[in-house]
């Protein structure tokens, strides 16, 4: 599993442009440093999902807080993620 830190991806304006995928692994977007997301962040997640699909990878969300999960559910974005979602303990 290739882990991508959401906090770094959302901060870097060209985060997706600089993303190098490991050809053997699925993707895990780690939300351990994120407690809220913006519309721009949602757009970034959608673009990452598009990249995953084009590269035949699953996208999984890890360490998602309840605040972030609420936004993902309200926007319907949660339904587009094919991998499992984990929550912090």
C-alpha positions in Angstrom: 0.0 0.0 0.0 1.4 3.4 -1.0 0.6 5.9 1.7 0.0 9.5 0.8 -0.3 12.0 3.7 -3.4 14.1 3.1 -2.0 17.1 5.0 1.0 17.3 2.6 -1.1 16.7 -0.5 -3.6 19.4 0.4 -0.9 22.0 1.3 1.1 21.5 -1.8 -0.6 23.4 -4.7 1.0 21.0 -7.2 0.7 17.9 -5.0 -0.9 15.7 -7.6 1.4 16.9 -10.4 4.4 15.7 -8.2 2.7 12.4 -7.3 4.7 9.4 -8.4 2.7 6.1 -8.1 4.4 2.9 -7.1 3.2 0.6 -9.9 2.7 -2.4 -7.6 0.6 -0.9 -4.8 -2.9 0.5 -4.1 -3.2 4.0 -2.6 -3.9 5.0 1.0 -4.8 8.6 1.7 -3.8 9.2 5.4 -6.0 11.8 7.2 -4.2 11.5 10.6 -3.3 15.2 10.5 -6.6 16.5 9.0 -9.7 17.4 11.1 -11.6 19.4 8.4 -11.5 19.6 4.6 -12.4 22.4 2.1 -13.9 22.3 -1.3 -10.4 22.5 -2.8 -9.4 19.4 -0.8 -12.5 17.5 -2.1 -11.4 18.4 -5.6 -8.0 17.1 -4.8 -9.4 13.8 -3.6 -11.6 13.5 -6.7 -8.5 14.1 -8.9 -6.5 11.5 -6.9 -9.4 9.0 -7.4 -9.2 9.7 -11.1 -5.5 9.0 -11.1 -6.1 5.8 -9.2 -8.7 4.6 -11.6 -6.5 5.4 -14.6 -3.7 3.4 -13.0 -6.0 0.5 -12.0 -5.5 1.2 -8.3 -7.8 1.2 -5.3 -8.0 4.3 -3.2 -8.4 3.8 0.5 -8.9 6.5 3.2 -7.2 6.0 6.5 -7.6 7.7 9.9 -10.7 9.7 8.9 -12.2 11.8 11.7 -15.9 12.0 12.2 -15.9 15.7 11.0 -14.2 14.7 7.7 -16.4 11.6 7.3 -19.5 13.8 7.6 -18.4 16.0 4.7 -17.5 12.9 2.6 -21.0 11.5 3.2 -22.9 14.7 2.6 -21.0 15.3 -0.7 -21.4 11.7 -1.8 -17.6 11.4 -2.2 -17.6 8.5 0.3 -19.5 6.3 -2.2 -16.8 6.8 -4.9 -14.0 5.4 -2.8 -13.6 1.6 -3.5 -11.2 0.7 -0.8 -11.9 0.5 2.9 -12.0 3.5 5.2 -10.4 3.4 8.7 -11.0 5.6 11.6 -8.6 6.8 14.4 -8.9 4.9 17.7 
